[in-house]
Amino acid sequence: MMLTDQPGDYSLKDTVDVPPEWDRLDLSGISGPIMIVGASDTGKTALFRYLVNRFSAMHGQVLAIDADPGQGRLSPPTMISLGHIKTSDGRQVIRHIWHRFVGSTTPSGHMLQVVTGCARLAEKAREIGTGPIVMDTSGLVDPQKGGLRLKFAKIDMLRPSVLIVLQRAQELETLIRPLQICRRMTIIDMKCVSAVRRREFDERQAFREESFRRYFRNGMVQHFFWTRYGVFPYPRYYLDRLLGLEDREGFTLGLGIIKKFDPSSKTVSVFTPLGLDDLFRINGIQVGDVTIDPWTFKHDLIHPA
């Protein structure tokens, strides 16, 4: 069986061989969330899409949480997302997507935002209450960079009923061994997809640049009197700094790039593709830790003090 990514704003354009063991997964008795963990380039995204397709075919709908702020498929980089996907007449339709702004393209230095964002998205998924929940995660698993602690925190917060672990060798045994002893969930330990090619940093960077370019292609400059909004963590503005524009519930309506700011008048000019309906819904502004060149969409991380 072959899994081919369909063209779209935030989808891969490669083809992945689906191992027979994926088809042998028994999904009939799963009642709680499924979480997928593994290092980068182990086939997590391919498995995520495969499970979404299978559950959607089985139940007519599925809730998909994409918790990778750097290489996500349901949103541009710096956000994690929940999609409510329905199948009708053989066609998949994304009914709605909720976003949470992480403020960075990596969980490093932003782990609290990732964990709280995942918790809010999972809470929203449970509110919807229709269809299974499948969650993809980032490839940060290096214990020296806090990757295993981040995965433990997500598991503890979200309490998946099934944890699928993709490993090249036994690099995640430190994660799964105590969970197996505790028996808090079903753990499925799988080998990574052999056909997956490891992507270099430049390829990942190019993927993010193209995602930003598509997202901002219809952007316009909008002006905000920032004292009218809750600004988190504080109104520290720089040219080309990325912002998350939020609604009253704390979900992210969209992104913006600072083009001008005036401390004397408390105004900030922001390049954003948001339309008027969403602009009127903005309640808060999250200041991110990424700067973006709005012409080339090359981006750099700001290390928060």
C-alpha positions in Angstrom: 0.0 0.0 0.0 1.2 3.5 -0.8 0.5 6.7 1.1 0.7 9.8 -1.1 0.4 13.3 0.3 -2.1 15.3 -1.6 -1.1 18.9 -2.6 -2.2 21.5 -0.2 -1.0 24.5 1.7 0.7 22.6 4.5 1.3 19.1 3.2 4.4 17.1 2.2 4.8 16.4 -1.5 6.6 13.1 -1.2 5.4 9.5 -1.3 6.0 7.1 1.5 5.8 3.3 1.6 3.4 2.2 4.2 4.7 -0.9 6.1 2.4 -3.9 6.3 2.5 -3.6 10.2 0.6 -0.4 9.9 -2.2 -2.1 8.1 -2.2 -4.8 10.8 -2.9 -2.3 13.6 -6.1 -3.2 15.3 -7.9 0.2 15.8 -11.4 -1.2 16.5 -11.2 -1.1 20.3 -9.5 2.2 20.8 -11.6 4.7 22.7 -9.1 7.3 23.9 -6.5 9.6 22.3 -3.6 8.1 20.3 -0.2 9.9 20.6 2.7 9.3 18.2 6.3 10.0 19.4 9.7 9.5 17.7 12.7 11.4 16.6 12.8 13.4 13.4 12.5 11.5 10.1 11.2 8.3 11.6 7.9 8.4 9.7 5.8 10.1 12.4 4.0 12.4 9.9 3.3 9.6 7.5 1.9 7.4 10.3 -0.2 10.4 11.6 -1.8 10.9 8.2 -2.3 7.2 7.7 -4.1 6.9 11.1 -6.2 10.0 10.4 -7.3 8.5 7.1 -8.1 5.1 8.6 -10.1 6.6 11.5 -11.9 9.0 9.2 -12.9 6.1 7.0 -14.0 4.0 10.0 -15.9 6.7 11.9 -16.7 9.4 9.3 -14.7 11.9 11.3 -11.5 12.3 13.3 -9.8 14.9 15.5 -6.2 15.5 14.5 -3.8 17.4 16.7 -0.5 18.5 15.0 1.8 19.4 17.8 5.0 20.1 15.8 5.6 23.9 15.7 8.4 23.6 13.2 7.2 21.1 10.5 3.4 21.1 11.1 0.8 20.2 8.4 -2.3 22.0 9.7 -0.8 25.5 10.1 2.3 27.6 9.3 5.3 27.2 11.6 5.2 28.5 15.2 1.7 27.2 15.8 0.3 23.8 16.9 -3.2 22.9 15.7 -6.4 20.8 16.0 -8.3 19.9 12.9 -11.8 18.5 12.9 -11.8 16.3 9.8 -15.0 14.7 8.3 -15.4 12.2 5.5 -18.4 12.4 3.2 -18.9 10.6 -0.1 -15.2 9.5 0.1 -14.0 13.1 0.4 -12.1 14.4 3.4 -13.1 17.9 4.5 -11.5 19.9 7.3 -14.5 21.4 9.1 -12.5 23.7 11.4 -9.0 24.3 12.7 -8.0 25.7 16.0 -4.5 27.0 16.6 -2.3 27.8 19.5 0.8 30.1 19.1 4.0 28.6 20.4 6.1 31.6 19.3 9.0 29.5 18.0 9.8 26.9 15.4 11.2 24.6 18.0 9.9 23.4 21.4 13.4 24.2 22.9 12.9 27.2 25.2 9.1 27.1 24.7 8.1 23.8 26.3 5.5 25.4 28.6 3.8 26.9 25.5 3.8 23.5 23.8 2.4 21.6 26.8 -0.3 24.2 27.6 -1.1 24.6 24.0 -1.5 20.8 23.6 -3.7 20.7 26.7 -6.0 23.4 25.4 -6.3 21.7 22.0 -7.0 18.3 23.6 -9.6 20.0 25.8 -11.3 21.5 22.7 -11.2 18.1 21.0 -13.0 16.5 24.0 -15.6 19.3 23.9 -16.3 18.4 20.3 -16.6 14.8 21.5 -17.1 13.2 18.1 -14.5 10.8 16.6 -11.1 9.5 17.7 -8.2 11.9 18.6 -4.9 11.3 16.9 -1.8 13.4 17.9 1.5 13.9 16.1 4.4 15.4 18.1 7.7 17.1 17.3 10.9 15.2 16.7 12.6 16.6 19.8 13.6 13.6 21.9 17.2 14.4 22.8 17.4 14.1 26.6 20.2 16.6 26.7 17.8 19.2 25.2 14.9 18.3 27.4 13.1 16.2 24.8 12.2 13.2 27.0 11.0 15.4 29.8 8.8 17.2 27.3 7.3 13.9 26.0 6.7 12.8 29.6 4.9 16.1 30.4 2.7 15.7 27.3 1.9 12.1 28.1 1.1 13.0 31.7 -1.1 16.0 30.7 -3.0 14.4 27.8 -3.3 10.8 29.1 -3.4 9.0 25.8 -4.9 5.5 25.8 -2.4 4.4 23.1 1.2 5.5 22.7 2.8 4.6 19.4 6.6 4.8 19.5 8.7 4.9 16.4 12.4 4.0 17.0 15.4 3.5 14.8 17.2 1.4 17.5 16.3 1.7 21.1 16.7 5.5 21.6 13.4 5.9 23.4 13.6 3.0 25.8 14.2 5.4 28.6 10.8 6.9 27.8 8.7 3.8 27.3 10.2 1.4 29.9 8.7 3.2 33.0 5.4 3.6 31.2 5.3 -0.1 30.5 5.9 -0.9 34.1 3.2 1.5 35.2 0.7 0.1 32.7 -1.0 3.5 32.3 -1.6 3.0 28.6 -1.2 0.6 25.7 2.3 1.1 24.1 3.0 0.0 20.5 6.7 0.0 19.8 7.4 0.1 16.1 10.5 0.4 13.9 10.8 3.6 11.9 9.9 3.6 8.2 13.0 2.5 6.3 12.0 4.5 3.2 12.0 7.8 5.0 14.9 10.0 4.0 16.6 12.1 6.6 16.2 15.8 5.9 19.0 18.2 6.5 18.6 21.5 8.3 18.5 23.5 5.1 15.6 21.4 3.8 13.7 22.0 7.0 14.4 25.7 6.8 13.2 25.8 3.2 10.0 24.0 4.1 9.3 26.6 6.8 10.1 29.5 4.4 7.7 28.1 1.8 5.0 27.6 4.5 5.3 31.2 5.6 5.3 32.4 2.0 2.1 30.7 1.3 0.5 31.9 4.5 1.3 35.6 4.0 0.7 35.7 0.2 -2.4 37.8 0.6 -1.3 39.8 3.6 -2.0 43.5 4.2 -0.8 46.0 6.8 -3.2 46.6 9.6 -2.8 49.0 12.5 -3.4 48.2 16.2 -3.7 50.5 19.2 -2.0 47.9 21.4 -3.4 49.1 24.8 -6.8 47.8 23.7 -5.5 44.3 23.7 -4.0 42.0 26.2 -0.3 41.7 25.2 1.6 38.6 26.3 4.2 38.4 27.8 4.8 42.2 27.3 4.7 44.7 24.5 8.4 44.4 23.4 8.3 45.1 19.7 11.0 44.8 17.0 10.7 45.2 13.3 9.9 41.9 11.5 9.0 40.2 14.8 6.3 37.6 14.6 3.1 38.0 16.5 0.2 35.6 17.3 -3.2 37.3 17.2 -5.7 35.6 19.5 -9.4 35.5 20.2 -11.1 35.7 23.5 -10.6 32.0 24.2 -6.9 32.2 23.7 -6.9 30.4 20.3 -4.8 31.9 17.6 -6.7 33.5 14.7 -3.6 34.2 12.7 0.0 35.5 12.5 1.4 38.9 11.9 4.8 40.5 11.2 5.6 43.8 12.8 6.3 46.5 10.1 6.3 49.6 12.3 5.6 50.6 15.9 5.3 53.9 17.6 5.7 53.9 21.4 4.4 57.5 21.7 1.0 56.6 20.1 1.0 53.0 21.3 0.3 51.7 17.8 1.9 48.8 15.9 1.5 48.2 12.2 1.3 44.5 11.4 1.5 42.6 8.1 -1.2 39.9 8.3 -3.5 37.9 6.0 -6.4 38.1 8.4 -9.7 39.4 7.0 -12.0 41.9 8.7 -14.2 39.3 10.4 -11.1 37.9 12.2 -9.6 41.3 12.9 -12.7 42.3 14.9 -12.4 39.1 16.9 -8.8 39.8 18.1 -8.6 40.0 21.9 -5.0 39.4 22.7 -1.5 39.6 21.1 1.2 37.1 21.7 4.7 38.4 21.1 6.8 35.6 19.5 10.5 34.8 19.5 10.9 34.7 15.7 11.8 37.4 13.2 10.8 37.0 9.6 12.0 38.9 6.5 8.6 39.6 4.7 10.3 39.4 1.3 12.4 36.2 1.5 10.6 34.7 4.6 14.0 33.7 6.0 13.6 33.6 9.7 15.7 33.6 12.9 15.0 32.7 16.5 15.2 35.3 19.2 16.3 33.8 22.5 14.0 35.2 25.2 15.6 36.8 28.2 
